[in-house]
Amino acid sequence: MFDYLRGRVSFLTPDRVVLDVGGVGFSLAASANTTAKVRVGDEATLYTYLAVREDSLDLFGFSDREEQSSFLMLTSVSGVGPKAALAILSALTPSALALAIVSGDEKALCAAQGVGKRLASRVLLELKDKVSNEAAISGISSAPASAPVKGVDEAAEALVALGYSASEVYAALAKVDASLPTEERVRLGLRALL
């Protein structure tokens, strides 16, 4: 129904943005990543999703298309509702989420408020093939070029094999030049992790 809304941010909380569009205030539930990117009084464009239920209409706002599609992907998992999806996207960026799914990093998903081990393992199980297939079809990784993806980046695989979580490896290798040889990236990644 609504693809996006553009207007002035009139009110902001850690989980909600009120966008004044032509004199009408739209209240959008949003992740912490989205609310961190907007400021009261500034012009903003938020991509939207309208959840229609018997007893409510809930409007969700996202700072970019990647976060919007990650939200839709998460809510396609049985047992993951809009609140849990927003909690996950508040804890992880879309690229970090893709990395956690591809590498099976249950701990990264459990970092989201209200997400337990059972729900995290269900998300990993149901989305692992979907994220991998989308990356293979598009010919690019689900994460930024500098981010490691297990099975694609040998330096990331080596660091994960040493016992570091995928989210730790992602953060460490994001600071390392991706054009360096694998051995150098592993060495610099280890230095950042220690």
C-alpha positions as CSV (number, residue, x, y, z in Angstrom):
1,M,0.0,0.0,0.0
2,F,2.7,2.5,1.0
3,D,6.1,2.0,-0.5
4,Y,7.9,4.9,1.3
5,L,7.1,8.1,3.1
6,R,9.1,11.4,2.8
7,G,8.6,14.1,5.4
8,R,10.0,16.0,8.4
9,V,10.8,14.0,11.5
10,S,8.6,15.5,14.2
11,F,9.1,13.0,17.1
12,L,11.6,10.3,17.8
13,T,12.1,7.5,20.3
14,P,14.5,4.5,20.3
15,D,11.8,2.4,18.6
16,R,9.5,4.9,16.8
17,V,9.6,7.7,14.3
18,V,6.8,10.1,13.7
19,L,7.0,11.5,10.2
20,D,5.1,14.7,9.2
21,V,4.0,14.2,5.6
22,G,1.9,17.1,4.3
23,G,0.5,17.8,7.8
24,V,-0.3,14.2,8.6
25,G,1.9,12.5,11.3
26,F,2.6,8.9,10.5
27,S,3.9,6.9,13.4
28,L,6.3,4.2,12.3
29,A,7.8,1.4,14.4
30,A,11.5,1.3,13.6
31,S,14.7,-0.5,14.5
32,A,17.4,1.2,16.5
33,N,19.5,1.3,13.3
34,T,16.9,3.4,11.6
35,T,16.2,5.7,14.5
36,A,19.9,6.4,14.8
37,K,20.0,7.7,11.2
38,V,17.3,10.3,11.6
39,R,17.0,13.5,13.6
40,V,14.0,15.6,14.8
41,G,13.4,18.4,12.4
42,D,15.3,16.9,9.5
43,E,13.7,15.7,6.2
44,A,13.8,11.9,5.9
45,T,12.6,9.1,3.6
46,L,11.5,5.9,5.2
47,Y,10.6,2.7,3.3
48,T,7.5,1.1,4.8
49,Y,5.7,-2.0,5.5
50,L,2.0,-2.1,6.6
51,A,1.0,-5.1,8.7
52,V,-2.7,-5.6,8.6
53,R,-4.4,-7.7,11.3
54,E,-7.9,-8.2,12.5
55,D,-7.5,-5.7,15.3
56,S,-4.7,-3.4,14.2
57,L,-2.9,-1.7,11.4
58,D,0.9,-1.3,12.1
59,L,3.2,0.8,10.0
60,F,6.9,0.0,10.0
61,G,9.7,2.3,8.7
62,F,13.2,1.4,7.4
63,S,16.1,3.7,6.5
64,D,16.9,1.7,3.4
65,R,15.6,-1.1,1.1
66,E,18.1,-3.6,2.5
67,E,16.7,-3.3,6.0
68,Q,13.1,-3.5,4.6
69,S,13.8,-6.7,2.7
70,S,15.6,-8.2,5.7
71,F,12.5,-7.4,7.8
72,L,10.3,-9.2,5.3
73,M,12.7,-12.1,5.1
74,L,12.7,-12.5,8.9
75,T,8.9,-12.2,9.2
76,S,8.6,-15.1,6.7
77,V,10.0,-17.4,9.3
78,S,7.3,-19.1,11.4
79,G,7.3,-17.7,14.9
80,V,9.1,-14.5,14.0
81,G,6.7,-11.6,14.3
82,P,7.3,-7.9,13.5
83,K,8.5,-7.1,17.0
84,A,11.1,-9.9,17.0
85,A,12.2,-8.9,13.5
86,L,12.7,-5.3,14.6
87,A,14.6,-6.5,17.7
88,I,17.0,-8.5,15.4
89,L,17.4,-5.6,13.1
90,S,18.2,-3.3,16.1
91,A,21.0,-5.7,17.1
92,L,22.3,-6.4,13.6
93,T,22.6,-4.5,10.4
94,P,21.2,-6.2,7.3
95,S,24.7,-7.2,6.1
96,A,25.6,-8.5,9.6
97,L,22.4,-10.5,9.7
98,A,23.2,-12.1,6.3
99,L,26.6,-13.0,7.6
100,A,25.2,-14.5,10.8
101,I,22.7,-16.6,8.8
102,V,25.2,-17.8,6.2
103,S,27.8,-18.7,8.9
104,G,25.3,-20.1,11.4
105,D,26.1,-17.6,14.1
106,E,23.3,-18.3,16.6
107,K,25.0,-16.2,19.3
108,A,24.7,-13.0,17.1
109,L,20.9,-13.5,16.7
110,C,20.5,-14.2,20.5
111,A,22.0,-10.8,21.1
112,A,18.7,-9.3,20.1
113,Q,16.3,-8.5,22.9
114,G,13.7,-11.3,23.3
115,V,15.3,-13.7,20.9
116,G,16.2,-17.0,22.5
117,K,18.2,-20.0,21.3
118,R,15.1,-21.8,19.9
119,L,14.0,-18.8,17.8
120,A,17.6,-18.1,16.6
121,S,18.1,-21.7,15.5
122,R,14.7,-21.6,13.6
123,V,15.8,-18.4,11.8
124,L,19.1,-19.9,10.9
125,L,17.5,-23.2,9.7
126,E,14.8,-21.6,7.6
127,L,16.8,-18.7,6.1
128,K,20.2,-20.3,5.5
129,D,19.4,-21.6,2.0
130,K,17.4,-18.5,1.1
131,V,20.3,-16.1,1.9
132,S,22.9,-18.4,0.2
133,N,20.7,-18.8,-2.9
134,E,20.0,-15.1,-3.2
135,A,23.7,-14.4,-3.0
136,A,24.5,-17.0,-5.6
137,I,21.8,-15.8,-8.0
138,S,22.8,-12.2,-7.8
139,G,26.5,-13.1,-8.1
140,I,27.4,-11.0,-5.1
141,S,27.7,-11.6,-1.4
142,S,24.9,-10.7,1.0
143,A,27.3,-8.5,2.9
144,P,29.4,-5.5,1.8
145,A,32.5,-6.2,-0.3
146,S,34.8,-5.8,2.7
147,A,32.7,-8.1,4.9
148,P,33.6,-11.8,5.1
149,V,31.1,-14.5,4.2
150,K,31.9,-18.0,5.2
151,G,32.6,-20.1,2.1
152,V,33.5,-17.1,0.1
153,D,36.3,-15.4,2.1
154,E,39.2,-17.7,3.1
155,A,40.4,-15.2,5.7
156,A,37.1,-15.2,7.5
157,E,36.9,-19.0,7.3
158,A,40.3,-19.2,9.0
159,L,39.4,-16.9,11.8
160,V,36.0,-18.6,12.4
161,A,38.0,-22.0,12.5
162,L,40.1,-20.5,15.3
163,G,37.0,-20.1,17.4
164,Y,35.9,-16.5,16.8
165,S,32.2,-15.8,16.1
166,A,31.1,-14.6,12.7
167,S,30.1,-11.2,14.1
168,E,33.5,-10.7,15.7
169,V,35.2,-11.7,12.4
170,Y,33.0,-9.4,10.4
171,A,33.9,-6.5,12.7
172,A,37.6,-7.2,12.6
173,L,37.9,-7.8,8.8
174,A,35.7,-4.8,8.0
175,K,38.7,-2.7,9.0
176,V,41.1,-4.6,6.8
177,D,41.8,-3.9,3.1
178,A,40.0,-6.7,1.1
179,S,42.6,-6.5,-1.7
180,L,45.4,-7.8,0.6
181,P,46.5,-11.4,0.3
182,T,44.6,-13.9,2.5
183,E,47.5,-14.5,4.9
184,E,47.9,-10.8,5.5
185,R,44.2,-10.3,6.1
186,V,44.2,-13.2,8.7
187,R,47.2,-11.6,10.5
188,L,45.6,-8.2,10.6
189,G,42.3,-9.7,11.5
190,L,43.9,-11.6,14.4
191,R,45.6,-8.4,15.6
192,A,42.2,-6.6,15.6
193,L,40.6,-9.5,17.5
194,L,43.2,-9.6,20.3
